[in-house]
Structures are given as C-alpha cells and as structure tokens.
Amino acid sequence: MNKPLINKVIWICGAKTGIGLAVAKELIQKGARLCVSSRDGQVVKELEGRVKALKCDVKSMDDWHHCAKEITEEFGKLDIFIYNAGDCTYVDDVEIKAEDFETMMDINFHGMVRAAQVVLPLLKKSQSAQFVGMASSVAWLALPRAEAYGASKAAAHYFLKSLRLDLSQYGIDVSIICPGFVKTPMTDKNDFPMPFLVSSERAGREICQGIIKRKPVIHFPKRFTYLVKFIAALPHFLEFRICRSFAK
C-alpha cells in the first residue's frame, strides 16, 4: 500500500463507471476510507461494502449539505474531495441550443462550485487537505463542435486555478485533472477519431499518482497533452488552420 492515502477520508463525486470507478478502485487498494456519491445513491457491485454510498444530485444544494453531514457524522473529517461528475454534448451543424450549454455548465462547472461551497469548510479542518477537480485538455485548445462542452471545462479549469491561489494560505492543495481521450461509456459515443486513447484503468492510476504527489495539474497521456499545448502556443492563424482541419 502507498502510505500517503492510508485512512485518508476521500469523497468522490461520480464513480459509477469509467474514470471515476477506476479511481475509486485504486484508492481502495491504497487504503483510503472512501465515500462515493451519485445521483441515485447506488454503487456498482465491485464497490458494495467497500465504500460509503451517498445520494447527491450535483444540482441540489440540499443533497450536497446532506452528504457533508453524513460524512462528518461517520468519519469526523474529510481529507480529499474529487469532483468527477461530468457529461458531454457536442454542437452539430452550428445549431446553438441554449439548453445544451446550460446543461454542460450546470454539471461540469456549477456542480463543482456547489461542491466547493460545501466541502471547503470541511477541508480547512484537515491537516492534509486536497481539492481535486475534473477539467479537460480541451480547456487549453478550442476544438470543432466543442462550444458547450469546452466552455464548461474551460470555466472549471479557470475556477480551479484561481481556487488554488486562494486556498494556498490555508495549506489546501488543488489538483486539476486534464485528460486526453479515455475509453469510457461517455467517449464510446464519440463519432470521430480519438488519438492516443487510453483505458480508464490507466487513467485511474495516473490520477491516483497525481493525487499522491499533490500535482497542480494531472494530465495524460503526455504525448497527446503536450501536443495540445504545443498547438495552443502557436500563432493564432496556425492554431486556427490546424484545429479547423479537425472539423467533420
């Protein structure tokens, strides 16, 4: 076991499938005391009896407060919080629908803000607190059809970067997860090539190691994320031409 996580009380929001489930399995192996929240309060069989299951709709402040109360009553503390809840909607044929943007922002960004409002008072009481949020490598580079999804992830990325500055005075670390393409039920729906696709198991390992090392940014696979960063650093006309070529 990796000693840094033994007996740490960790709360993951969103761990039923994909990356969240893989992270949960890794954390259990490393000795963490794990709480897992989902909209219906259920967990997959692999986690039954190994985690504390919590019901939390990320849109409901009442649910967030209730979960925090349950964790405090059972464990008396919270050391690490991981916001992994997320969804993806693409814009097809430049048909802008306000409801798609509202949904993406509500789940990928506003849910994280609601979480911060509730969990930060708990984290401030921990001697080794950490707030971990799921952004995306798309936050670094505008891509075709990603107006709604990308905007929500860019908002989450900025929020987490700013939060890191303000929480440093309290000794609370903030880690931003910026993955490339990961094979999950969500990406299985994609209808375009996904270069350097990695498994959710690898994503789980990368994220857990990043949490242990308390990295400010956890990004993978490196050959993809560094390529994205390189394109984003190019002069605008070159960046535009390259990204436009990705359009269907």
Summary of the structure (lengths in Angstrom):
residues: 248
radius of gyration: 17.8
end to end distance: 46.2
largest distance: 55.7
contacts: 808
relative contact order: 0.13
helix: 50%
strand: 16%
